């Protein structure tokens, strides 16, 4: 995968081929970029790094802690490290770019 340009089509194909819900597209020292495409439910829990979601396709509701907000393509959502969050009631075509940033946690 190029570090100059990753298309949504390339990212969707990579995630589909892997059979996973998340595919990492670009990894650098201070950030990682991937595409998230859950099946029918979003099982994720809190992460150790801050993250940004950029909605690529689909609509639904995003829950962060006690907050809820509808989302649509082009929306940007921020989640601080350690905060519970999930996508609910999303359409079948839902996918989001994910940017994890900040220091990588030691394993």
Buried (B, 14 or more C-beta within 10 A) or exposed (E): BEEEEBEEEBBBEBBEEEEEBBBBBBEEEEBBBBBBBBEEEBEBEEBEBBBBBBBBBBBBEBBBEEEEEEBEBEBEBEBBBEBEBBBEEBEEEBBBBBBBBEEBEEE
